[in-house]
Amino acid sequence: MATISFTPNLLRHLDTPSTQVNGVTVRQALEEYFTQYPQVRGYILDDQGAVRKHVAIFLNQEPIRDRARQSDAVADHDDLFVAQALSGG
């Protein structure tokens, strides 16, 4: 099982405990998390199912490549981390 965790900043707005999830892709792992915490879906994904522009998802400390479908492969013991994306200079 992979572990999914969230930036502590999000706890001010939503209950987002770290947990272990099954899935062979980022999308499958997220869907399992959303089953337990459905209120988190709207924060992470837009109405088309893509990762929102203000959200960054890291797989083992590397940004995921497929923000539209979240098809990046996930293996047992991988770490997913969801954070607010930063921009500016």
PyMOL Python script that loads the backbone (N, CA, C, O; Angstrom):
from pymol import cmd

cmd.read_pdbstr("""\
ATOM      1  N   MET A   1       0.832  -1.188   0.000  1.00  0.00           N
ATOM      2  CA  MET A   1       0.000   0.000   0.000  1.00  0.00           C
ATOM      3  C   MET A   1       0.872   1.245   0.000  1.00  0.00           C
ATOM      4  O   MET A   1       1.932   1.280   0.626  1.00  0.00           O
ATOM      5  N   ALA A   2       0.417   2.248  -0.700  1.00  0.00           N
ATOM      6  CA  ALA A   2       1.091   3.542  -0.720  1.00  0.00           C
ATOM      7  C   ALA A   2       0.528   4.407   0.408  1.00  0.00           C
ATOM      8  O   ALA A   2      -0.572   4.166   0.903  1.00  0.00           O
ATOM      9  N   THR A   3       1.289   5.398   0.795  1.00  0.00           N
ATOM     10  CA  THR A   3       0.840   6.345   1.811  1.00  0.00           C
ATOM     11  C   THR A   3       0.549   7.676   1.152  1.00  0.00           C
ATOM     12  O   THR A   3       1.352   8.175   0.363  1.00  0.00           O
ATOM     13  N   ILE A   4      -0.597   8.251   1.474  1.00  0.00           N
ATOM     14  CA  ILE A   4      -0.947   9.576   0.973  1.00  0.00           C
ATOM     15  C   ILE A   4      -1.025  10.515   2.169  1.00  0.00           C
ATOM     16  O   ILE A   4      -1.630  10.196   3.192  1.00  0.00           O
ATOM     17  N   SER A   5      -0.399  11.679   2.017  1.00  0.00           N
ATOM     18  CA  SER A   5      -0.437  12.694   3.070  1.00  0.00           C
ATOM     19  C   SER A   5      -0.588  14.066   2.427  1.00  0.00           C
ATOM     20  O   SER A   5      -0.386  14.238   1.225  1.00  0.00           O
ATOM     21  N   PHE A   6      -0.945  15.026   3.254  1.00  0.00           N
ATOM     22  CA  PHE A   6      -1.292  16.359   2.766  1.00  0.00           C
ATOM     23  C   PHE A   6      -0.537  17.431   3.524  1.00  0.00           C
ATOM     24  O   PHE A   6      -0.097  17.220   4.654  1.00  0.00           O
ATOM     25  N   THR A   7      -0.395  18.568   2.897  1.00  0.00           N
ATOM     26  CA  THR A   7       0.216  19.714   3.544  1.00  0.00           C
ATOM     27  C   THR A   7      -0.560  20.065   4.808  1.00  0.00           C
ATOM     28  O   THR A   7      -1.790  20.036   4.802  1.00  0.00           O
ATOM     29  N   PRO A   8       0.134  20.395   5.883  1.00  0.00           N
ATOM     30  CA  PRO A   8      -0.571  20.770   7.119  1.00  0.00           C
ATOM     31  C   PRO A   8      -1.473  21.991   6.949  1.00  0.00           C
ATOM     32  O   PRO A   8      -2.437  22.148   7.698  1.00  0.00           O
ATOM     33  N   ASN A   9      -1.180  22.853   5.985  1.00  0.00           N
ATOM     34  CA  ASN A   9      -2.005  24.046   5.752  1.00  0.00           C
ATOM     35  C   ASN A   9      -3.450  23.686   5.437  1.00  0.00           C
ATOM     36  O   ASN A   9      -4.368  24.439   5.763  1.00  0.00           O
ATOM     37  N   LEU A  10      -3.650  22.548   4.808  1.00  0.00           N
ATOM     38  CA  LEU A  10      -4.989  22.131   4.409  1.00  0.00           C
ATOM     39  C   LEU A  10      -5.860  21.765   5.607  1.00  0.00           C
ATOM     40  O   LEU A  10      -7.086  21.844   5.533  1.00  0.00           O
ATOM     41  N   LEU A  11      -5.237  21.372   6.693  1.00  0.00           N
ATOM     42  CA  LEU A  11      -5.996  20.980   7.884  1.00  0.00           C
ATOM     43  C   LEU A  11      -6.853  22.108   8.442  1.00  0.00           C
ATOM     44  O   LEU A  11      -7.812  21.856   9.171  1.00  0.00           O
ATOM     45  N   ARG A  12      -6.517  23.341   8.108  1.00  0.00           N
ATOM     46  CA  ARG A  12      -7.347  24.470   8.546  1.00  0.00           C
ATOM     47  C   ARG A  12      -8.717  24.451   7.890  1.00  0.00           C
ATOM     48  O   ARG A  12      -9.674  25.023   8.410  1.00  0.00           O
ATOM     49  N   HIS A  13      -8.803  23.781   6.727  1.00  0.00           N
ATOM     50  CA  HIS A  13     -10.035  23.805   5.944  1.00  0.00           C
ATOM     51  C   HIS A  13     -10.737  22.448   5.855  1.00  0.00           C
ATOM     52  O   HIS A  13     -11.964  22.389   5.788  1.00  0.00           O
ATOM     53  N   LEU A  14      -9.965  21.362   5.856  1.00  0.00           N
ATOM     54  CA  LEU A  14     -10.516  20.023   5.649  1.00  0.00           C
ATOM     55  C   LEU A  14      -9.824  19.007   6.548  1.00  0.00           C
ATOM     56  O   LEU A  14      -8.677  19.191   6.952  1.00  0.00           O
ATOM     57  N   ASP A  15     -10.536  17.941   6.848  1.00  0.00           N
ATOM     58  CA  ASP A  15      -9.943  16.815   7.545  1.00  0.00           C
ATOM     59  C   ASP A  15      -9.194  15.976   6.513  1.00  0.00           C
ATOM     60  O   ASP A  15      -9.814  15.333   5.666  1.00  0.00           O
ATOM     61  N   THR A  16      -7.868  15.982   6.580  1.00  0.00           N
ATOM     62  CA  THR A  16      -7.052  15.262   5.598  1.00  0.00           C
ATOM     63  C   THR A  16      -5.980  14.420   6.289  1.00  0.00           C
ATOM     64  O   THR A  16      -4.790  14.707   6.161  1.00  0.00           O
ATOM     65  N   PRO A  17      -6.390  13.396   7.013  1.00  0.00           N
ATOM     66  CA  PRO A  17      -5.386  12.564   7.680  1.00  0.00           C
ATOM     67  C   PRO A  17      -4.562  11.757   6.680  1.00  0.00           C
ATOM     68  O   PRO A  17      -5.053  11.375   5.617  1.00  0.00           O
ATOM     69  N   SER A  18      -3.323  11.508   7.031  1.00  0.00           N
ATOM     70  CA  SER A  18      -2.494  10.610   6.226  1.00  0.00           C
ATOM     71  C   SER A  18      -3.051   9.205   6.375  1.00  0.00           C
ATOM     72  O   SER A  18      -3.523   8.822   7.446  1.00  0.00           O
ATOM     73  N   THR A  19      -2.993   8.446   5.296  1.00  0.00           N
ATOM     74  CA  THR A  19      -3.492   7.070   5.345  1.00  0.00           C
ATOM     75  C   THR A  19      -2.846   6.251   4.249  1.00  0.00           C
ATOM     76  O   THR A  19      -2.246   6.794   3.321  1.00  0.00           O
ATOM     77  N   GLN A  20      -2.973   4.950   4.363  1.00  0.00           N
ATOM     78  CA  GLN A  20      -2.487   4.056   3.327  1.00  0.00           C
ATOM     79  C   GLN A  20      -3.625   3.739   2.366  1.00  0.00           C
ATOM     80  O   GLN A  20      -4.771   3.541   2.771  1.00  0.00           O
ATOM     81  N   VAL A  21      -3.277   3.696   1.076  1.00  0.00           N
ATOM     82  CA  VAL A  21      -4.270   3.453   0.034  1.00  0.00           C
ATOM     83  C   VAL A  21      -3.732   2.438  -0.963  1.00  0.00           C
ATOM     84  O   VAL A  21      -2.522   2.304  -1.150  1.00  0.00           O
ATOM     85  N   ASN A  22      -4.651   1.731  -1.594  1.00  0.00           N
ATOM     86  CA  ASN A  22      -4.305   0.819  -2.684  1.00  0.00           C
ATOM     87  C   ASN A  22      -4.442   1.556  -3.999  1.00  0.00           C
ATOM     88  O   ASN A  22      -5.122   2.579  -4.085  1.00  0.00           O
ATOM     89  N   GLY A  23      -3.795   1.031  -5.017  1.00  0.00           N
ATOM     90  CA  GLY A  23      -3.913   1.593  -6.357  1.00  0.00           C
ATOM     91  C   GLY A  23      -2.602   1.437  -7.094  1.00  0.00           C
ATOM     92  O   GLY A  23      -1.526   1.550  -6.508  1.00  0.00           O
ATOM     93  N   VAL A  24      -2.704   1.175  -8.391  1.00  0.00           N
ATOM     94  CA  VAL A  24      -1.492   1.049  -9.200  1.00  0.00           C
ATOM     95  C   VAL A  24      -1.188   2.332  -9.962  1.00  0.00           C
ATOM     96  O   VAL A  24      -0.156   2.437 -10.625  1.00  0.00           O
ATOM     97  N   THR A  25      -2.103   3.321  -9.864  1.00  0.00           N
ATOM     98  CA  THR A  25      -1.860   4.645 -10.432  1.00  0.00           C
ATOM     99  C   THR A  25      -2.203   5.687  -9.379  1.00  0.00           C
ATOM    100  O   THR A  25      -2.882   5.395  -8.395  1.00  0.00           O
ATOM    101  N   VAL A  26      -1.728   6.897  -9.598  1.00  0.00           N
ATOM    102  CA  VAL A  26      -2.062   7.994  -8.687  1.00  0.00           C
ATOM    103  C   VAL A  26      -3.573   8.149  -8.636  1.00  0.00           C
ATOM    104  O   VAL A  26      -4.132   8.349  -7.558  1.00  0.00           O
ATOM    105  N   ARG A  27      -4.241   8.061  -9.769  1.00  0.00           N
ATOM    106  CA  ARG A  27      -5.696   8.234  -9.817  1.00  0.00           C
ATOM    107  C   ARG A  27      -6.412   7.198  -8.951  1.00  0.00           C
ATOM    108  O   ARG A  27      -7.324   7.542  -8.199  1.00  0.00           O
ATOM    109  N   GLN A  28      -6.006   5.939  -9.052  1.00  0.00           N
ATOM    110  CA  GLN A  28      -6.637   4.894  -8.252  1.00  0.00           C
ATOM    111  C   GLN A  28      -6.403   5.125  -6.764  1.00  0.00           C
ATOM    112  O   GLN A  28      -7.304   4.920  -5.950  1.00  0.00           O
ATOM    113  N   ALA A  29      -5.201   5.548  -6.413  1.00  0.00           N
ATOM    114  CA  ALA A  29      -4.899   5.838  -5.009  1.00  0.00           C
ATOM    115  C   ALA A  29      -5.758   6.999  -4.509  1.00  0.00           C
ATOM    116  O   ALA A  29      -6.300   6.946  -3.405  1.00  0.00           O
ATOM    117  N   LEU A  30      -5.879   8.046  -5.327  1.00  0.00           N
ATOM    118  CA  LEU A  30      -6.720   9.182  -4.943  1.00  0.00           C
ATOM    119  C   LEU A  30      -8.176   8.761  -4.801  1.00  0.00           C
ATOM    120  O   LEU A  30      -8.848   9.168  -3.854  1.00  0.00           O
ATOM    121  N   GLU A  31      -8.668   7.955  -5.727  1.00  0.00           N
ATOM    122  CA  GLU A  31     -10.068   7.519  -5.665  1.00  0.00           C
ATOM    123  C   GLU A  31     -10.345   6.752  -4.380  1.00  0.00           C
ATOM    124  O   GLU A  31     -11.405   6.917  -3.776  1.00  0.00           O
ATOM    125  N   GLU A  32      -9.401   5.915  -3.956  1.00  0.00           N
ATOM    126  CA  GLU A  32      -9.609   5.204  -2.699  1.00  0.00           C
ATOM    127  C   GLU A  32      -9.661   6.190  -1.531  1.00  0.00           C
ATOM    128  O   GLU A  32     -10.470   6.037  -0.617  1.00  0.00           O
ATOM    129  N   TYR A  33      -8.794   7.199  -1.569  1.00  0.00           N
ATOM    130  CA  TYR A  33      -8.821   8.210  -0.507  1.00  0.00           C
ATOM    131  C   TYR A  33     -10.147   8.959  -0.523  1.00  0.00           C
ATOM    132  O   TYR A  33     -10.729   9.210   0.533  1.00  0.00           O
ATOM    133  N   PHE A  34     -10.628   9.316  -1.710  1.00  0.00           N
ATOM    134  CA  PHE A  34     -11.891  10.050  -1.818  1.00  0.00           C
ATOM    135  C   PHE A  34     -13.076   9.226  -1.317  1.00  0.00           C
ATOM    136  O   PHE A  34     -14.073   9.792  -0.866  1.00  0.00           O
ATOM    137  N   THR A  35     -12.981   7.916  -1.389  1.00  0.00           N
ATOM    138  CA  THR A  35     -14.036   7.059  -0.852  1.00  0.00           C
ATOM    139  C   THR A  35     -14.179   7.284   0.646  1.00  0.00           C
ATOM    140  O   THR A  35     -15.289   7.314   1.177  1.00  0.00           O
ATOM    141  N   GLN A  36     -13.045   7.442   1.320  1.00  0.00           N
ATOM    142  CA  GLN A  36     -13.050   7.667   2.767  1.00  0.00           C
ATOM    143  C   GLN A  36     -13.299   9.133   3.121  1.00  0.00           C
ATOM    144  O   GLN A  36     -13.926   9.432   4.137  1.00  0.00           O
ATOM    145  N   TYR A  37     -12.809  10.041   2.282  1.00  0.00           N
ATOM    146  CA  TYR A  37     -12.886  11.481   2.559  1.00  0.00           C
ATOM    147  C   TYR A  37     -13.374  12.217   1.305  1.00  0.00           C
ATOM    148  O   TYR A  37     -12.588  12.898   0.647  1.00  0.00           O
ATOM    149  N   PRO A  38     -14.659  12.086   0.970  1.00  0.00           N
ATOM    150  CA  PRO A  38     -15.170  12.650  -0.289  1.00  0.00           C
ATOM    151  C   PRO A  38     -15.051  14.165  -0.388  1.00  0.00           C
ATOM    152  O   PRO A  38     -14.979  14.701  -1.494  1.00  0.00           O
ATOM    153  N   GLN A  39     -15.028  14.868   0.745  1.00  0.00           N
ATOM    154  CA  GLN A  39     -14.943  16.326   0.716  1.00  0.00           C
ATOM    155  C   GLN A  39     -13.597  16.824   0.173  1.00  0.00           C
ATOM    156  O   GLN A  39     -13.473  17.997  -0.180  1.00  0.00           O
ATOM    157  N   VAL A  40     -12.607  15.959   0.104  1.00  0.00           N
ATOM    158  CA  VAL A  40     -11.275  16.353  -0.361  1.00  0.00           C
ATOM    159  C   VAL A  40     -11.204  16.408  -1.893  1.00  0.00           C
ATOM    160  O   VAL A  40     -10.377  17.132  -2.447  1.00  0.00           O
ATOM    161  N   ARG A  41     -12.064  15.651  -2.573  1.00  0.00           N
ATOM    162  CA  ARG A  41     -12.026  15.586  -4.044  1.00  0.00           C
ATOM    163  C   ARG A  41     -12.058  16.969  -4.688  1.00  0.00           C
ATOM    164  O   ARG A  41     -11.238  17.260  -5.559  1.00  0.00           O
ATOM    165  N   GLY A  42     -12.974  17.807  -4.282  1.00  0.00           N
ATOM    166  CA  GLY A  42     -13.122  19.132  -4.892  1.00  0.00           C
ATOM    167  C   GLY A  42     -11.933  20.040  -4.662  1.00  0.00           C
ATOM    168  O   GLY A  42     -11.713  20.973  -5.435  1.00  0.00           O
ATOM    169  N   TYR A  43     -11.170  19.791  -3.629  1.00  0.00           N
ATOM    170  CA  TYR A  43      -9.963  20.581  -3.390  1.00  0.00           C
ATOM    171  C   TYR A  43      -8.852  20.168  -4.356  1.00  0.00           C
ATOM    172  O   TYR A  43      -8.087  21.011  -4.825  1.00  0.00           O
ATOM    173  N   ILE A  44      -8.766  18.878  -4.650  1.00  0.00           N
ATOM    174  CA  ILE A  44      -7.653  18.361  -5.448  1.00  0.00           C
ATOM    175  C   ILE A  44      -7.947  18.349  -6.943  1.00  0.00           C
ATOM    176  O   ILE A  44      -7.087  18.716  -7.745  1.00  0.00           O
ATOM    177  N   LEU A  45      -9.156  17.931  -7.328  1.00  0.00           N
ATOM    178  CA  LEU A  45      -9.492  17.776  -8.746  1.00  0.00           C
ATOM    179  C   LEU A  45     -10.522  18.799  -9.186  1.00  0.00           C
ATOM    180  O   LEU A  45     -11.404  19.191  -8.422  1.00  0.00           O
ATOM    181  N   ASP A  46     -10.388  19.226 -10.441  1.00  0.00           N
ATOM    182  CA  ASP A  46     -11.384  20.148 -10.991  1.00  0.00           C
ATOM    183  C   ASP A  46     -12.564  19.352 -11.545  1.00  0.00           C
ATOM    184  O   ASP A  46     -12.614  18.131 -11.395  1.00  0.00           O
ATOM    185  N   ASP A  47     -13.508  20.035 -12.181  1.00  0.00           N
ATOM    186  CA  ASP A  47     -14.716  19.358 -12.670  1.00  0.00           C
ATOM    187  C   ASP A  47     -14.452  18.434 -13.856  1.00  0.00           C
ATOM    188  O   ASP A  47     -15.329  17.660 -14.239  1.00  0.00           O
ATOM    189  N   GLN A  48     -13.253  18.504 -14.443  1.00  0.00           N
ATOM    190  CA  GLN A  48     -12.865  17.609 -15.533  1.00  0.00           C
ATOM    191  C   GLN A  48     -12.041  16.427 -15.027  1.00  0.00           C
ATOM    192  O   GLN A  48     -11.660  15.555 -15.807  1.00  0.00           O
ATOM    193  N   GLY A  49     -11.766  16.397 -13.723  1.00  0.00           N
ATOM    194  CA  GLY A  49     -10.986  15.306 -13.143  1.00  0.00           C
ATOM    195  C   GLY A  49      -9.487  15.524 -13.156  1.00  0.00           C
ATOM    196  O   GLY A  49      -8.732  14.632 -12.769  1.00  0.00           O
ATOM    197  N   ALA A  50      -9.043  16.691 -13.594  1.00  0.00           N
ATOM    198  CA  ALA A  50      -7.608  17.010 -13.609  1.00  0.00           C
ATOM    199  C   ALA A  50      -7.205  17.636 -12.274  1.00  0.00           C
ATOM    200  O   ALA A  50      -8.039  18.185 -11.554  1.00  0.00           O
ATOM    201  N   VAL A  51      -5.921  17.543 -11.960  1.00  0.00           N
ATOM    202  CA  VAL A  51      -5.411  18.175 -10.749  1.00  0.00           C
ATOM    203  C   VAL A  51      -5.548  19.688 -10.896  1.00  0.00           C
ATOM    204  O   VAL A  51      -5.138  20.254 -11.909  1.00  0.00           O
ATOM    205  N   ARG A  52      -6.116  20.332  -9.904  1.00  0.00           N
ATOM    206  CA  ARG A  52      -6.301  21.782  -9.945  1.00  0.00           C
ATOM    207  C   ARG A  52      -4.957  22.490 -10.060  1.00  0.00           C
ATOM    208  O   ARG A  52      -3.935  21.979  -9.602  1.00  0.00           O
ATOM    209  N   LYS A  53      -4.966  23.665 -10.671  1.00  0.00           N
ATOM    210  CA  LYS A  53      -3.737  24.424 -10.889  1.00  0.00           C
ATOM    211  C   LYS A  53      -3.048  24.812  -9.590  1.00  0.00           C
ATOM    212  O   LYS A  53      -1.823  24.931  -9.557  1.00  0.00           O
ATOM    213  N   HIS A  54      -3.806  25.010  -8.527  1.00  0.00           N
ATOM    214  CA  HIS A  54      -3.205  25.444  -7.265  1.00  0.00           C
ATOM    215  C   HIS A  54      -2.779  24.269  -6.379  1.00  0.00           C
ATOM    216  O   HIS A  54      -2.430  24.459  -5.214  1.00  0.00           O
ATOM    217  N   VAL A  55      -2.811  23.045  -6.941  1.00  0.00           N
ATOM    218  CA  VAL A  55      -2.439  21.851  -6.183  1.00  0.00           C
ATOM    219  C   VAL A  55      -1.260  21.166  -6.870  1.00  0.00           C
ATOM    220  O   VAL A  55      -1.214  21.068  -8.096  1.00  0.00           O
ATOM    221  N   ALA A  56      -0.318  20.697  -6.072  1.00  0.00           N
ATOM    222  CA  ALA A  56       0.811  19.912  -6.574  1.00  0.00           C
ATOM    223  C   ALA A  56       0.774  18.547  -5.884  1.00  0.00           C
ATOM    224  O   ALA A  56       0.587  18.453  -4.671  1.00  0.00           O
ATOM    225  N   ILE A  57       0.956  17.501  -6.679  1.00  0.00           N
ATOM    226  CA  ILE A  57       1.026  16.151  -6.126  1.00  0.00           C
ATOM    227  C   ILE A  57       2.411  15.593  -6.414  1.00  0.00           C
ATOM    228  O   ILE A  57       2.882  15.607  -7.552  1.00  0.00           O
ATOM    229  N   PHE A  58       3.048  15.104  -5.365  1.00  0.00           N
ATOM    230  CA  PHE A  58       4.385  14.540  -5.475  1.00  0.00           C
ATOM    231  C   PHE A  58       4.320  13.046  -5.221  1.00  0.00           C
ATOM    232  O   PHE A  58       3.660  12.591  -4.286  1.00  0.00           O
ATOM    233  N   LEU A  59       5.008  12.292  -6.055  1.00  0.00           N
ATOM    234  CA  LEU A  59       5.146  10.850  -5.897  1.00  0.00           C
ATOM    235  C   LEU A  59       6.601  10.582  -5.580  1.00  0.00           C
ATOM    236  O   LEU A  59       7.473  10.754  -6.432  1.00  0.00           O
ATOM    237  N   ASN A  60       6.865  10.161  -4.351  1.00  0.00           N
ATOM    238  CA  ASN A  60       8.242   9.952  -3.891  1.00  0.00           C
ATOM    239  C   ASN A  60       9.100  11.197  -4.123  1.00  0.00           C
ATOM    240  O   ASN A  60      10.222  11.112  -4.621  1.00  0.00           O
ATOM    241  N   GLN A  61       8.558  12.333  -3.757  1.00  0.00           N
ATOM    242  CA  GLN A  61       9.220  13.638  -3.780  1.00  0.00           C
ATOM    243  C   GLN A  61       9.459  14.202  -5.178  1.00  0.00           C
ATOM    244  O   GLN A  61      10.205  15.169  -5.336  1.00  0.00           O
ATOM    245  N   GLU A  62       8.831  13.604  -6.196  1.00  0.00           N
ATOM    246  CA  GLU A  62       8.905  14.112  -7.563  1.00  0.00           C
ATOM    247  C   GLU A  62       7.496  14.489  -8.018  1.00  0.00           C
ATOM    248  O   GLU A  62       6.551  13.747  -7.752  1.00  0.00           O
ATOM    249  N   PRO A  63       7.335  15.629  -8.699  1.00  0.00           N
ATOM    250  CA  PRO A  63       5.992  15.992  -9.175  1.00  0.00           C
ATOM    251  C   PRO A  63       5.450  14.926 -10.135  1.00  0.00           C
ATOM    252  O   PRO A  63       6.189  14.378 -10.953  1.00  0.00           O
ATOM    253  N   ILE A  64       4.146  14.642 -10.020  1.00  0.00           N
ATOM    254  CA  ILE A  64       3.571  13.688 -10.969  1.00  0.00           C
ATOM    255  C   ILE A  64       3.639  14.288 -12.364  1.00  0.00           C
ATOM    256  O   ILE A  64       3.633  15.508 -12.529  1.00  0.00           O
ATOM    257  N   ARG A  65       3.702  13.425 -13.356  1.00  0.00           N
ATOM    258  CA  ARG A  65       3.820  13.890 -14.745  1.00  0.00           C
ATOM    259  C   ARG A  65       2.469  14.117 -15.401  1.00  0.00           C
ATOM    260  O   ARG A  65       2.310  15.035 -16.205  1.00  0.00           O
ATOM    261  N   ASP A  66       1.496  13.280 -15.059  1.00  0.00           N
ATOM    262  CA  ASP A  66       0.188  13.329 -15.712  1.00  0.00           C
ATOM    263  C   ASP A  66      -0.841  13.979 -14.788  1.00  0.00           C
ATOM    264  O   ASP A  66      -1.509  13.299 -14.008  1.00  0.00           O
ATOM    265  N   ARG A  67      -0.959  15.289 -14.885  1.00  0.00           N
ATOM    266  CA  ARG A  67      -1.908  16.018 -14.043  1.00  0.00           C
ATOM    267  C   ARG A  67      -3.342  15.858 -14.540  1.00  0.00           C
ATOM    268  O   ARG A  67      -4.283  16.055 -13.771  1.00  0.00           O
ATOM    269  N   ALA A  68      -3.524  15.505 -15.805  1.00  0.00           N
ATOM    270  CA  ALA A  68      -4.868  15.370 -16.365  1.00  0.00           C
ATOM    271  C   ALA A  68      -5.535  14.064 -15.928  1.00  0.00           C
ATOM    272  O   ALA A  68      -6.677  14.076 -15.467  1.00  0.00           O
ATOM    273  N   ARG A  69      -4.832  12.944 -16.069  1.00  0.00           N
ATOM    274  CA  ARG A  69      -5.429  11.638 -15.756  1.00  0.00           C
ATOM    275  C   ARG A  69      -4.817  10.970 -14.537  1.00  0.00           C
ATOM    276  O   ARG A  69      -5.332   9.955 -14.069  1.00  0.00           O
ATOM    277  N   GLN A  70      -3.739  11.515 -14.019  1.00  0.00           N
ATOM    278  CA  GLN A  70      -3.035  10.959 -12.860  1.00  0.00           C
ATOM    279  C   GLN A  70      -2.668   9.493 -13.101  1.00  0.00           C
ATOM    280  O   GLN A  70      -2.901   8.638 -12.246  1.00  0.00           O
ATOM    281  N   SER A  71      -2.090   9.211 -14.279  1.00  0.00           N
ATOM    282  CA  SER A  71      -1.769   7.833 -14.660  1.00  0.00           C
ATOM    283  C   SER A  71      -0.387   7.373 -14.196  1.00  0.00           C
ATOM    284  O   SER A  71       0.009   6.245 -14.486  1.00  0.00           O
ATOM    285  N   ASP A  72       0.350   8.220 -13.485  1.00  0.00           N
ATOM    286  CA  ASP A  72       1.669   7.820 -12.984  1.00  0.00           C
ATOM    287  C   ASP A  72       1.534   6.549 -12.149  1.00  0.00           C
ATOM    288  O   ASP A  72       0.603   6.425 -11.353  1.00  0.00           O
ATOM    289  N   ALA A  73       2.459   5.605 -12.326  1.00  0.00           N
ATOM    290  CA  ALA A  73       2.414   4.322 -11.632  1.00  0.00           C
ATOM    291  C   ALA A  73       2.767   4.482 -10.156  1.00  0.00           C
ATOM    292  O   ALA A  73       3.676   5.228  -9.793  1.00  0.00           O
ATOM    293  N   VAL A  74       2.032   3.771  -9.325  1.00  0.00           N
ATOM    294  CA  VAL A  74       2.259   3.766  -7.876  1.00  0.00           C
ATOM    295  C   VAL A  74       2.545   2.328  -7.456  1.00  0.00           C
ATOM    296  O   VAL A  74       1.854   1.398  -7.871  1.00  0.00           O
ATOM    297  N   ALA A  75       3.568   2.159  -6.633  1.00  0.00           N
ATOM    298  CA  ALA A  75       3.927   0.835  -6.115  1.00  0.00           C
ATOM    299  C   ALA A  75       3.751   0.813  -4.601  1.00  0.00           C
ATOM    300  O   ALA A  75       3.604   1.853  -3.959  1.00  0.00           O
ATOM    301  N   ASP A  76       3.769  -0.396  -4.048  1.00  0.00           N
ATOM    302  CA  ASP A  76       3.723  -0.515  -2.592  1.00  0.00           C
ATOM    303  C   ASP A  76       4.858   0.283  -1.978  1.00  0.00           C
ATOM    304  O   ASP A  76       5.963   0.332  -2.518  1.00  0.00           O
ATOM    305  N   HIS A  77       4.580   0.893  -0.869  1.00  0.00           N
ATOM    306  CA  HIS A  77       5.544   1.675  -0.092  1.00  0.00           C
ATOM    307  C   HIS A  77       5.902   3.016  -0.730  1.00  0.00           C
ATOM    308  O   HIS A  77       6.806   3.701  -0.250  1.00  0.00           O
ATOM    309  N   ASP A  78       5.206   3.404  -1.809  1.00  0.00           N
ATOM    310  CA  ASP A  78       5.415   4.736  -2.377  1.00  0.00           C
ATOM    311  C   ASP A  78       4.735   5.773  -1.483  1.00  0.00           C
ATOM    312  O   ASP A  78       3.829   5.459  -0.711  1.00  0.00           O
ATOM    313  N   ASP A  79       5.195   7.003  -1.611  1.00  0.00           N
ATOM    314  CA  ASP A  79       4.621   8.114  -0.858  1.00  0.00           C
ATOM    315  C   ASP A  79       4.032   9.130  -1.809  1.00  0.00           C
ATOM    316  O   ASP A  79       4.702   9.588  -2.736  1.00  0.00           O
ATOM    317  N   LEU A  80       2.778   9.483  -1.581  1.00  0.00           N
ATOM    318  CA  LEU A  80       2.111  10.566  -2.300  1.00  0.00           C
ATOM    319  C   LEU A  80       1.945  11.720  -1.321  1.00  0.00           C
ATOM    320  O   LEU A  80       1.511  11.528  -0.185  1.00  0.00           O
ATOM    321  N   PHE A  81       2.296  12.920  -1.775  1.00  0.00           N
ATOM    322  CA  PHE A  81       2.153  14.097  -0.942  1.00  0.00           C
ATOM    323  C   PHE A  81       1.420  15.158  -1.742  1.00  0.00           C
ATOM    324  O   PHE A  81       1.808  15.469  -2.868  1.00  0.00           O
ATOM    325  N   VAL A  82       0.366  15.713  -1.168  1.00  0.00           N
ATOM    326  CA  VAL A  82      -0.435  16.726  -1.841  1.00  0.00           C
ATOM    327  C   VAL A  82      -0.203  18.060  -1.145  1.00  0.00           C
ATOM    328  O   VAL A  82      -0.341  18.175   0.072  1.00  0.00           O
ATOM    329  N   ALA A  83       0.156  19.074  -1.947  1.00  0.00           N
ATOM    330  CA  ALA A  83       0.481  20.383  -1.396  1.00  0.00           C
ATOM    331  C   ALA A  83      -0.119  21.478  -2.265  1.00  0.00           C
ATOM    332  O   ALA A  83      -0.575  21.224  -3.380  1.00  0.00           O
ATOM    333  N   GLN A  84      -0.113  22.676  -1.748  1.00  0.00           N
ATOM    334  CA  GLN A  84      -0.511  23.827  -2.541  1.00  0.00           C
ATOM    335  C   GLN A  84       0.621  24.174  -3.483  1.00  0.00           C
ATOM    336  O   GLN A  84       1.780  24.243  -3.073  1.00  0.00           O
ATOM    337  N   ALA A  85       0.289  24.391  -4.746  1.00  0.00           N
ATOM    338  CA  ALA A  85       1.289  24.796  -5.715  1.00  0.00           C
ATOM    339  C   ALA A  85       1.602  26.278  -5.508  1.00  0.00           C
ATOM    340  O   ALA A  85       0.710  27.084  -5.242  1.00  0.00           O
ATOM    341  N   LEU A  86       2.867  26.615  -5.633  1.00  0.00           N
ATOM    342  CA  LEU A  86       3.292  28.000  -5.464  1.00  0.00           C
ATOM    343  C   LEU A  86       3.718  28.561  -6.798  1.00  0.00           C
ATOM    344  O   LEU A  86       4.278  27.849  -7.632  1.00  0.00           O
ATOM    345  N   SER A  87       3.456  29.825  -7.000  1.00  0.00           N
ATOM    346  CA  SER A  87       3.896  30.494  -8.220  1.00  0.00           C
ATOM    347  C   SER A  87       4.409  31.869  -7.864  1.00  0.00           C
ATOM    348  O   SER A  87       4.255  32.334  -6.734  1.00  0.00           O
ATOM    349  N   GLY A  88       4.999  32.490  -8.805  1.00  0.00           N
ATOM    350  CA  GLY A  88       5.520  33.830  -8.565  1.00  0.00           C
ATOM    351  C   GLY A  88       7.031  33.850  -8.626  1.00  0.00           C
ATOM    352  O   GLY A  88       7.672  32.861  -8.981  1.00  0.00           O
ATOM    353  N   GLY A  89       7.582  34.986  -8.277  1.00  0.00           N
ATOM    354  CA  GLY A  89       9.031  35.097  -8.390  1.00  0.00           C
ATOM    355  C   GLY A  89       9.648  35.798  -7.241  1.00  0.00           C
ATOM    356  O   GLY A  89      10.867  35.965  -7.202  1.00  0.00           O
TER     357      GLY A  89
END
""", "prot")
cmd.dss("prot")
cmd.show_as("cartoon", "prot")
cmd.util.cbc("prot")
cmd.orient("prot")
